[in-house]
Amino acid sequence: MHRLFDPFSTSKHGGSGLGLFVTYGIVQSHSGKIDVETHAGKGTVFTITFPASH
C-alpha cells in the first residue's frame, strides 16, 4: 500500500505500473483526493473526490 501511487510499481505481470501514478497526478492537479480501502481476499475500493465548483 505504501508504494501504491509510485511510478513503475506493479504487482501484475506485463503491467507498466503507471496507471495509478498518472491517475493520482490528474486528481491532484484538480485539487482532488483519492481514498483507498482494501480488504484481503475481498477486494479494493478507490474513492475519488473533487471539491465542489462555485
CHARMM-style PDB file with segment names, atoms N, HN, CA, C and O in Angstrom:
ATOM      1  N   MET     1       0.825  -1.209   0.000  1.00  0.00      PROA
ATOM      2  CA  MET     1       0.000   0.000   0.000  1.00  0.00      PROA
ATOM      3  C   MET     1       0.867   1.271   0.000  1.00  0.00      PROA
ATOM      4  O   MET     1       0.486   2.268  -0.614  1.00  0.00      PROA
ATOM      5  N   HSD     2       1.998   1.252   0.663  1.00  0.00      PROA
ATOM      6  HN  HSD     2       2.307   0.442   1.161  1.00  0.00      PROA
ATOM      7  CA  HSD     2       2.789   2.472   0.762  1.00  0.00      PROA
ATOM      8  C   HSD     2       3.408   2.895  -0.573  1.00  0.00      PROA
ATOM      9  O   HSD     2       3.818   4.047  -0.714  1.00  0.00      PROA
ATOM     10  N   ARG     3       3.485   2.000  -1.545  1.00  0.00      PROA
ATOM     11  HN  ARG     3       3.152   1.064  -1.430  1.00  0.00      PROA
ATOM     12  CA  ARG     3       4.037   2.330  -2.864  1.00  0.00      PROA
ATOM     13  C   ARG     3       2.954   2.348  -3.945  1.00  0.00      PROA
ATOM     14  O   ARG     3       3.264   2.355  -5.136  1.00  0.00      PROA
ATOM     15  N   LEU     4       1.714   2.355  -3.538  1.00  0.00      PROA
ATOM     16  HN  LEU     4       1.462   2.350  -2.570  1.00  0.00      PROA
ATOM     17  CA  LEU     4       0.604   2.205  -4.470  1.00  0.00      PROA
ATOM     18  C   LEU     4       0.617   3.224  -5.606  1.00  0.00      PROA
ATOM     19  O   LEU     4       0.312   2.874  -6.746  1.00  0.00      PROA
ATOM     20  N   PHE     5       0.963   4.471  -5.316  1.00  0.00      PROA
ATOM     21  HN  PHE     5       1.211   4.755  -4.390  1.00  0.00      PROA
ATOM     22  CA  PHE     5       0.922   5.526  -6.325  1.00  0.00      PROA
ATOM     23  C   PHE     5       2.310   5.877  -6.866  1.00  0.00      PROA
ATOM     24  O   PHE     5       2.462   6.872  -7.574  1.00  0.00      PROA
ATOM     25  N   ASP     6       3.321   5.070  -6.541  1.00  0.00      PROA
ATOM     26  HN  ASP     6       3.198   4.262  -5.966  1.00  0.00      PROA
ATOM     27  CA  ASP     6       4.673   5.290  -7.059  1.00  0.00      PROA
ATOM     28  C   ASP     6       4.744   4.858  -8.516  1.00  0.00      PROA
ATOM     29  O   ASP     6       4.109   3.878  -8.908  1.00  0.00      PROA
ATOM     30  N   PRO     7       5.526   5.595  -9.332  1.00  0.00      PROA
ATOM     31  CA  PRO     7       5.667   5.184 -10.733  1.00  0.00      PROA
ATOM     32  C   PRO     7       6.415   3.858 -10.840  1.00  0.00      PROA
ATOM     33  O   PRO     7       7.344   3.589 -10.079  1.00  0.00      PROA
ATOM     34  N   PHE     8       6.002   3.057 -11.773  1.00  0.00      PROA
ATOM     35  HN  PHE     8       5.246   3.276 -12.391  1.00  0.00      PROA
ATOM     36  CA  PHE     8       6.597   1.761 -12.109  1.00  0.00      PROA
ATOM     37  C   PHE     8       6.433   0.713 -11.004  1.00  0.00      PROA
ATOM     38  O   PHE     8       7.125  -0.305 -11.007  1.00  0.00      PROA
ATOM     39  N   SER     9       5.534   0.959 -10.078  1.00  0.00      PROA
ATOM     40  HN  SER     9       4.972   1.786 -10.076  1.00  0.00      PROA
ATOM     41  CA  SER     9       5.236  -0.012  -9.029  1.00  0.00      PROA
ATOM     42  C   SER     9       4.048  -0.857  -9.481  1.00  0.00      PROA
ATOM     43  O   SER     9       2.951  -0.336  -9.685  1.00  0.00      PROA
ATOM     44  N   THR    10       4.269  -2.159  -9.637  1.00  0.00      PROA
ATOM     45  HN  THR    10       5.160  -2.582  -9.471  1.00  0.00      PROA
ATOM     46  CA  THR    10       3.198  -3.032 -10.101  1.00  0.00      PROA
ATOM     47  C   THR    10       3.346  -4.425  -9.497  1.00  0.00      PROA
ATOM     48  O   THR    10       4.447  -4.865  -9.167  1.00  0.00      PROA
ATOM     49  N   SER    11       2.237  -5.089  -9.364  1.00  0.00      PROA
ATOM     50  HN  SER    11       1.342  -4.732  -9.632  1.00  0.00      PROA
ATOM     51  CA  SER    11       2.255  -6.483  -8.916  1.00  0.00      PROA
ATOM     52  C   SER    11       1.733  -7.391 -10.027  1.00  0.00      PROA
ATOM     53  O   SER    11       1.598  -8.600  -9.839  1.00  0.00      PROA
ATOM     54  N   LYS    12       1.442  -6.802 -11.180  1.00  0.00      PROA
ATOM     55  HN  LYS    12       1.551  -5.820 -11.333  1.00  0.00      PROA
ATOM     56  CA  LYS    12       0.884  -7.560 -12.296  1.00  0.00      PROA
ATOM     57  C   LYS    12       1.941  -7.822 -13.362  1.00  0.00      PROA
ATOM     58  O   LYS    12       2.720  -6.933 -13.707  1.00  0.00      PROA
ATOM     59  N   HSD    13       1.963  -9.038 -13.876  1.00  0.00      PROA
ATOM     60  HN  HSD    13       1.330  -9.760 -13.596  1.00  0.00      PROA
ATOM     61  CA  HSD    13       2.864  -9.383 -14.965  1.00  0.00      PROA
ATOM     62  C   HSD    13       2.453  -8.624 -16.216  1.00  0.00      PROA
ATOM     63  O   HSD    13       1.306  -8.710 -16.655  1.00  0.00      PROA
ATOM     64  N   GLY    14       3.372  -7.897 -16.776  1.00  0.00      PROA
ATOM     65  HN  GLY    14       4.304  -7.827 -16.420  1.00  0.00      PROA
ATOM     66  CA  GLY    14       3.084  -7.168 -18.007  1.00  0.00      PROA
ATOM     67  C   GLY    14       2.545  -5.774 -17.783  1.00  0.00      PROA
ATOM     68  O   GLY    14       2.334  -5.040 -18.749  1.00  0.00      PROA
ATOM     69  N   GLY    15       2.311  -5.381 -16.532  1.00  0.00      PROA
ATOM     70  HN  GLY    15       2.482  -5.978 -15.748  1.00  0.00      PROA
ATOM     71  CA  GLY    15       1.830  -4.034 -16.252  1.00  0.00      PROA
ATOM     72  C   GLY    15       2.976  -3.038 -16.249  1.00  0.00      PROA
ATOM     73  O   GLY    15       4.116  -3.401 -15.962  1.00  0.00      PROA
ATOM     74  N   SER    16       2.680  -1.793 -16.564  1.00  0.00      PROA
ATOM     75  HN  SER    16       1.753  -1.499 -16.797  1.00  0.00      PROA
ATOM     76  CA  SER    16       3.731  -0.771 -16.589  1.00  0.00      PROA
ATOM     77  C   SER    16       3.910  -0.106 -15.229  1.00  0.00      PROA
ATOM     78  O   SER    16       4.961   0.476 -14.959  1.00  0.00      PROA
ATOM     79  N   GLY    17       2.899  -0.185 -14.375  1.00  0.00      PROA
ATOM     80  HN  GLY    17       2.046  -0.658 -14.594  1.00  0.00      PROA
ATOM     81  CA  GLY    17       2.986   0.466 -13.083  1.00  0.00      PROA
ATOM     82  C   GLY    17       2.760   1.960 -13.148  1.00  0.00      PROA
ATOM     83  O   GLY    17       3.129   2.685 -12.224  1.00  0.00      PROA
ATOM     84  N   LEU    18       2.161   2.428 -14.223  1.00  0.00      PROA
ATOM     85  HN  LEU    18       1.862   1.839 -14.974  1.00  0.00      PROA
ATOM     86  CA  LEU    18       1.942   3.865 -14.379  1.00  0.00      PROA
ATOM     87  C   LEU    18       0.487   4.292 -14.213  1.00  0.00      PROA
ATOM     88  O   LEU    18       0.216   5.483 -14.064  1.00  0.00      PROA
ATOM     89  N   GLY    19      -0.443   3.361 -14.234  1.00  0.00      PROA
ATOM     90  HN  GLY    19      -0.223   2.393 -14.355  1.00  0.00      PROA
ATOM     91  CA  GLY    19      -1.867   3.705 -14.200  1.00  0.00      PROA
ATOM     92  C   GLY    19      -2.280   4.519 -12.986  1.00  0.00      PROA
ATOM     93  O   GLY    19      -2.860   5.594 -13.137  1.00  0.00      PROA
ATOM     94  N   LEU    20      -1.995   4.033 -11.786  1.00  0.00      PROA
ATOM     95  HN  LEU    20      -1.524   3.159 -11.662  1.00  0.00      PROA
ATOM     96  CA  LEU    20      -2.386   4.765 -10.584  1.00  0.00      PROA
ATOM     97  C   LEU    20      -1.538   6.007 -10.375  1.00  0.00      PROA
ATOM     98  O   LEU    20      -2.012   6.993  -9.811  1.00  0.00      PROA
ATOM     99  N   PHE    21      -0.283   5.971 -10.826  1.00  0.00      PROA
ATOM    100  HN  PHE    21       0.102   5.170 -11.285  1.00  0.00      PROA
ATOM    101  CA  PHE    21       0.584   7.144 -10.747  1.00  0.00      PROA
ATOM    102  C   PHE    21      -0.003   8.297 -11.571  1.00  0.00      PROA
ATOM    103  O   PHE    21      -0.086   9.429 -11.095  1.00  0.00      PROA
ATOM    104  N   VAL    22      -0.403   8.000 -12.798  1.00  0.00      PROA
ATOM    105  HN  VAL    22      -0.336   7.081 -13.185  1.00  0.00      PROA
ATOM    106  CA  VAL    22      -0.997   9.020 -13.681  1.00  0.00      PROA
ATOM    107  C   VAL    22      -2.337   9.487 -13.117  1.00  0.00      PROA
ATOM    108  O   VAL    22      -2.618  10.686 -13.099  1.00  0.00      PROA
ATOM    109  N   THR    23      -3.155   8.558 -12.661  1.00  0.00      PROA
ATOM    110  HN  THR    23      -2.926   7.585 -12.676  1.00  0.00      PROA
ATOM    111  CA  THR    23      -4.453   8.905 -12.074  1.00  0.00      PROA
ATOM    112  C   THR    23      -4.279   9.833 -10.883  1.00  0.00      PROA
ATOM    113  O   THR    23      -4.989  10.832 -10.763  1.00  0.00      PROA
ATOM    114  N   TYR    24      -3.344   9.512 -10.007  1.00  0.00      PROA
ATOM    115  HN  TYR    24      -2.767   8.701 -10.105  1.00  0.00      PROA
ATOM    116  CA  TYR    24      -3.079  10.338  -8.826  1.00  0.00      PROA
ATOM    117  C   TYR    24      -2.681  11.760  -9.243  1.00  0.00      PROA
ATOM    118  O   TYR    24      -3.146  12.734  -8.650  1.00  0.00      PROA
ATOM    119  N   GLY    25      -1.833  11.877 -10.248  1.00  0.00      PROA
ATOM    120  HN  GLY    25      -1.455  11.086 -10.730  1.00  0.00      PROA
ATOM    121  CA  GLY    25      -1.407  13.194 -10.733  1.00  0.00      PROA
ATOM    122  C   GLY    25      -2.565  14.011 -11.273  1.00  0.00      PROA
ATOM    123  O   GLY    25      -2.652  15.211 -11.009  1.00  0.00      PROA
ATOM    124  N   ILE    26      -3.452  13.383 -12.021  1.00  0.00      PROA
ATOM    125  HN  ILE    26      -3.381  12.409 -12.235  1.00  0.00      PROA
ATOM    126  CA  ILE    26      -4.616  14.084 -12.571  1.00  0.00      PROA
ATOM    127  C   ILE    26      -5.537  14.547 -11.449  1.00  0.00      PROA
ATOM    128  O   ILE    26      -5.992  15.690 -11.447  1.00  0.00      PROA
ATOM    129  N   VAL    27      -5.809  13.668 -10.506  1.00  0.00      PROA
ATOM    130  HN  VAL    27      -5.439  12.739 -10.507  1.00  0.00      PROA
ATOM    131  CA  VAL    27      -6.693  14.013  -9.390  1.00  0.00      PROA
ATOM    132  C   VAL    27      -6.082  15.157  -8.579  1.00  0.00      PROA
ATOM    133  O   VAL    27      -6.783  16.107  -8.229  1.00  0.00      PROA
ATOM    134  N   GLN    28      -4.792  15.077  -8.279  1.00  0.00      PROA
ATOM    135  HN  GLN    28      -4.223  14.305  -8.563  1.00  0.00      PROA
ATOM    136  CA  GLN    28      -4.115  16.125  -7.514  1.00  0.00      PROA
ATOM    137  C   GLN    28      -4.146  17.463  -8.254  1.00  0.00      PROA
ATOM    138  O   GLN    28      -4.325  18.510  -7.631  1.00  0.00      PROA
ATOM    139  N   SER    29      -3.974  17.435  -9.568  1.00  0.00      PROA
ATOM    140  HN  SER    29      -3.828  16.585 -10.074  1.00  0.00      PROA
ATOM    141  CA  SER    29      -3.955  18.679 -10.338  1.00  0.00      PROA
ATOM    142  C   SER    29      -5.314  19.388 -10.338  1.00  0.00      PROA
ATOM    143  O   SER    29      -5.403  20.570 -10.671  1.00  0.00      PROA
ATOM    144  N   HSD    30      -6.364  18.662  -9.963  1.00  0.00      PROA
ATOM    145  HN  HSD    30      -6.292  17.702  -9.692  1.00  0.00      PROA
ATOM    146  CA  HSD    30      -7.701  19.242  -9.873  1.00  0.00      PROA
ATOM    147  C   HSD    30      -8.149  19.387  -8.417  1.00  0.00      PROA
ATOM    148  O   HSD    30      -9.343  19.468  -8.127  1.00  0.00      PROA
ATOM    149  N   SER    31      -7.164  19.419  -7.503  1.00  0.00      PROA
ATOM    150  HN  SER    31      -6.195  19.354  -7.739  1.00  0.00      PROA
ATOM    151  CA  SER    31      -7.413  19.573  -6.058  1.00  0.00      PROA
ATOM    152  C   SER    31      -8.287  18.458  -5.494  1.00  0.00      PROA
ATOM    153  O   SER    31      -9.036  18.670  -4.540  1.00  0.00      PROA
ATOM    154  N   GLY    32      -8.189  17.289  -6.077  1.00  0.00      PROA
ATOM    155  HN  GLY    32      -7.580  17.117  -6.852  1.00  0.00      PROA
ATOM    156  CA  GLY    32      -8.981  16.149  -5.620  1.00  0.00      PROA
ATOM    157  C   GLY    32      -8.229  15.282  -4.635  1.00  0.00      PROA
ATOM    158  O   GLY    32      -7.100  15.580  -4.245  1.00  0.00      PROA
ATOM    159  N   LYS    33      -8.878  14.208  -4.246  1.00  0.00      PROA
ATOM    160  HN  LYS    33      -9.795  13.966  -4.563  1.00  0.00      PROA
ATOM    161  CA  LYS    33      -8.333  13.298  -3.248  1.00  0.00      PROA
ATOM    162  C   LYS    33      -8.718  11.872  -3.628  1.00  0.00      PROA
ATOM    163  O   LYS    33      -9.828  11.630  -4.101  1.00  0.00      PROA
ATOM    164  N   ILE    34      -7.796  10.926  -3.420  1.00  0.00      PROA
ATOM    165  HN  ILE    34      -6.894  11.122  -3.035  1.00  0.00      PROA
ATOM    166  CA  ILE    34      -8.085   9.516  -3.644  1.00  0.00      PROA
ATOM    167  C   ILE    34      -7.969   8.791  -2.305  1.00  0.00      PROA
ATOM    168  O   ILE    34      -6.942   8.872  -1.632  1.00  0.00      PROA
ATOM    169  N   ASP    35      -9.024   8.088  -1.931  1.00  0.00      PROA
ATOM    170  HN  ASP    35      -9.858   8.021  -2.478  1.00  0.00      PROA
ATOM    171  CA  ASP    35      -9.012   7.245  -0.739  1.00  0.00      PROA
ATOM    172  C   ASP    35      -9.030   5.795  -1.189  1.00  0.00      PROA
ATOM    173  O   ASP    35      -9.695   5.444  -2.164  1.00  0.00      PROA
ATOM    174  N   VAL    36      -8.293   4.954  -0.469  1.00  0.00      PROA
ATOM    175  HN  VAL    36      -7.753   5.239   0.323  1.00  0.00      PROA
ATOM    176  CA  VAL    36      -8.201   3.535  -0.798  1.00  0.00      PROA
ATOM    177  C   VAL    36      -8.598   2.722   0.418  1.00  0.00      PROA
ATOM    178  O   VAL    36      -8.110   2.947   1.526  1.00  0.00      PROA
ATOM    179  N   GLU    37      -9.489   1.777   0.193  1.00  0.00      PROA
ATOM    180  HN  GLU    37      -9.885   1.594  -0.706  1.00  0.00      PROA
ATOM    181  CA  GLU    37      -9.903   0.853   1.248  1.00  0.00      PROA
ATOM    182  C   GLU    37      -9.761  -0.555   0.690  1.00  0.00      PROA
ATOM    183  O   GLU    37     -10.354  -0.892  -0.335  1.00  0.00      PROA
ATOM    184  N   THR    38      -8.970  -1.370   1.373  1.00  0.00      PROA
ATOM    185  HN  THR    38      -8.488  -1.096   2.205  1.00  0.00      PROA
ATOM    186  CA  THR    38      -8.740  -2.727   0.874  1.00  0.00      PROA
ATOM    187  C   THR    38      -9.033  -3.759   1.951  1.00  0.00      PROA
ATOM    188  O   THR    38      -8.788  -3.538   3.137  1.00  0.00      PROA
ATOM    189  N   HSD    39      -9.556  -4.874   1.512  1.00  0.00      PROA
ATOM    190  HN  HSD    39      -9.755  -5.053   0.549  1.00  0.00      PROA
ATOM    191  CA  HSD    39      -9.877  -5.987   2.408  1.00  0.00      PROA
ATOM    192  C   HSD    39      -9.286  -7.241   1.784  1.00  0.00      PROA
ATOM    193  O   HSD    39      -9.702  -7.663   0.705  1.00  0.00      PROA
ATOM    194  N   ALA    40      -8.321  -7.831   2.464  1.00  0.00      PROA
ATOM    195  HN  ALA    40      -7.983  -7.488   3.341  1.00  0.00      PROA
ATOM    196  CA  ALA    40      -7.636  -9.015   1.941  1.00  0.00      PROA
ATOM    197  C   ALA    40      -8.634 -10.101   1.544  1.00  0.00      PROA
ATOM    198  O   ALA    40      -9.502 -10.490   2.327  1.00  0.00      PROA
ATOM    199  N   GLY    41      -8.489 -10.574   0.323  1.00  0.00      PROA
ATOM    200  HN  GLY    41      -7.785 -10.259  -0.312  1.00  0.00      PROA
ATOM    201  CA  GLY    41      -9.344 -11.634  -0.178  1.00  0.00      PROA
ATOM    202  C   GLY    41     -10.712 -11.185  -0.655  1.00  0.00      PROA
ATOM    203  O   GLY    41     -11.466 -11.980  -1.215  1.00  0.00      PROA
ATOM    204  N   LYS    42     -11.042  -9.912  -0.439  1.00  0.00      PROA
ATOM    205  HN  LYS    42     -10.429  -9.266   0.016  1.00  0.00      PROA
ATOM    206  CA  LYS    42     -12.365  -9.412  -0.842  1.00  0.00      PROA
ATOM    207  C   LYS    42     -12.298  -8.354  -1.934  1.00  0.00      PROA
ATOM    208  O   LYS    42     -13.204  -8.259  -2.762  1.00  0.00      PROA
ATOM    209  N   GLY    43     -11.231  -7.559  -1.943  1.00  0.00      PROA
ATOM    210  HN  GLY    43     -10.495  -7.637  -1.270  1.00  0.00      PROA
ATOM    211  CA  GLY    43     -11.111  -6.543  -2.971  1.00  0.00      PROA
ATOM    212  C   GLY    43     -10.723  -5.187  -2.424  1.00  0.00      PROA
ATOM    213  O   GLY    43     -10.485  -5.018  -1.228  1.00  0.00      PROA
ATOM    214  N   THR    44     -10.666  -4.226  -3.330  1.00  0.00      PROA
ATOM    215  HN  THR    44     -10.860  -4.364  -4.301  1.00  0.00      PROA
ATOM    216  CA  THR    44     -10.234  -2.868  -3.012  1.00  0.00      PROA
ATOM    217  C   THR    44     -11.213  -1.874  -3.604  1.00  0.00      PROA
ATOM    218  O   THR    44     -11.724  -2.069  -4.707  1.00  0.00      PROA
ATOM    219  N   VAL    45     -11.472  -0.798  -2.855  1.00  0.00      PROA
ATOM    220  HN  VAL    45     -11.057  -0.640  -1.959  1.00  0.00      PROA
ATOM    221  CA  VAL    45     -12.347   0.277  -3.318  1.00  0.00      PROA
ATOM    222  C   VAL    45     -11.537   1.566  -3.366  1.00  0.00      PROA
ATOM    223  O   VAL    45     -10.902   1.941  -2.380  1.00  0.00      PROA
ATOM    224  N   PHE    46     -11.558   2.240  -4.507  1.00  0.00      PROA
ATOM    225  HN  PHE    46     -12.074   1.935  -5.308  1.00  0.00      PROA
ATOM    226  CA  PHE    46     -10.944   3.554  -4.667  1.00  0.00      PROA
ATOM    227  C   PHE    46     -12.066   4.570  -4.728  1.00  0.00      PROA
ATOM    228  O   PHE    46     -13.005   4.418  -5.509  1.00  0.00      PROA
ATOM    229  N   THR    47     -11.975   5.606  -3.908  1.00  0.00      PROA
ATOM    230  HN  THR    47     -11.212   5.730  -3.273  1.00  0.00      PROA
ATOM    231  CA  THR    47     -12.959   6.692  -3.922  1.00  0.00      PROA
ATOM    232  C   THR    47     -12.234   7.975  -4.303  1.00  0.00      PROA
ATOM    233  O   THR    47     -11.283   8.384  -3.637  1.00  0.00      PROA
ATOM    234  N   ILE    48     -12.690   8.602  -5.376  1.00  0.00      PROA
ATOM    235  HN  ILE    48     -13.463   8.269  -5.917  1.00  0.00      PROA
ATOM    236  CA  ILE    48     -12.090   9.838  -5.842  1.00  0.00      PROA
ATOM    237  C   ILE    48     -13.091  10.964  -5.590  1.00  0.00      PROA
ATOM    238  O   ILE    48     -14.252  10.883  -5.989  1.00  0.00      PROA
ATOM    239  N   THR    49     -12.616  12.016  -4.918  1.00  0.00      PROA
ATOM    240  HN  THR    49     -11.672  12.082  -4.594  1.00  0.00      PROA
ATOM    241  CA  THR    49     -13.487  13.158  -4.640  1.00  0.00      PROA
ATOM    242  C   THR    49     -12.819  14.435  -5.150  1.00  0.00      PROA
ATOM    243  O   THR    49     -11.598  14.581  -5.110  1.00  0.00      PROA
ATOM    244  N   PHE    50     -13.654  15.347  -5.625  1.00  0.00      PROA
ATOM    245  HN  PHE    50     -14.646  15.228  -5.657  1.00  0.00      PROA
ATOM    246  CA  PHE    50     -13.201  16.641  -6.097  1.00  0.00      PROA
ATOM    247  C   PHE    50     -13.976  17.722  -5.358  1.00  0.00      PROA
ATOM    248  O   PHE    50     -15.126  17.506  -4.975  1.00  0.00      PROA
ATOM    249  N   PRO    51     -13.359  18.881  -5.153  1.00  0.00      PROA
ATOM    250  CA  PRO    51     -14.088  19.958  -4.498  1.00  0.00      PROA
ATOM    251  C   PRO    51     -15.234  20.457  -5.385  1.00  0.00      PROA
ATOM    252  O   PRO    51     -15.147  20.432  -6.613  1.00  0.00      PROA
ATOM    253  N   ALA    52     -16.283  20.900  -4.745  1.00  0.00      PROA
ATOM    254  HN  ALA    52     -16.353  20.921  -3.748  1.00  0.00      PROA
ATOM    255  CA  ALA    52     -17.432  21.432  -5.490  1.00  0.00      PROA
ATOM    256  C   ALA    52     -17.026  22.723  -6.201  1.00  0.00      PROA
ATOM    257  O   ALA    52     -16.276  23.536  -5.661  1.00  0.00      PROA
ATOM    258  N   SER    53     -17.529  22.893  -7.408  1.00  0.00      PROA
ATOM    259  HN  SER    53     -18.138  22.233  -7.848  1.00  0.00      PROA
ATOM    260  CA  SER    53     -17.279  24.088  -8.175  1.00  0.00      PROA
ATOM    261  C   SER    53     -18.225  25.196  -7.725  1.00  0.00      PROA
ATOM    262  O   SER    53     -19.389  24.944  -7.414  1.00  0.00      PROA
ATOM    263  N   HSD    54     -17.719  26.408  -7.695  1.00  0.00      PROA
ATOM    264  HN  HSD    54     -16.773  26.613  -7.948  1.00  0.00      PROA
ATOM    265  CA  HSD    54     -18.551  27.547  -7.272  1.00  0.00      PROA
ATOM    266  C   HSD    54     -18.945  28.377  -8.454  1.00  0.00      PROA
ATOM    267  OT1 HSD    54     -19.646  29.377  -8.300  1.00  0.00      PROA
TER     268      HSD     54
END
